[in-house]
Amino acid sequence: MQTSPVPWKVLSSHLGLGVLTDGWCLDARDDSEGAESRCFRMEVVFDSPFSSVPVVQLGLTGFDIDQRDTARVSLRAADITPTGFMAEVCTWANTRVYAVEFNWLAIGA
């Protein structure tokens, strides 16, 4: 049995999120010890869907964090589907994040 090769599909873009983004919640200071992480999630929709769930890679390209705080930020792709994913930016303790910029790359069939 022979199958036809499926061509790879690659999509990418650049995204900037911050205090002007609706729902941004990472600029609030939490003075409690061992504070829980605070996360902001943004849906990213692909221009055209993949035929199956792609691999998604995120790369942090910039951030604006209050100079008085320790720089704590994590970035990940969550809930990946053939039509898109959720970009999740998190911080914790007393860190105040005013903005992040990142590139994303999706590879699949």
Protein Blocks (a to p, Z undefined) as FASTA:
>chain_A
ZZdddddddddddddddfklghiaklbccfbghiacdddddddddfbdcfbdcddddddf
bdcddfkbccddddddehiafkbccdddddehjbccfbdcdddddddZZ
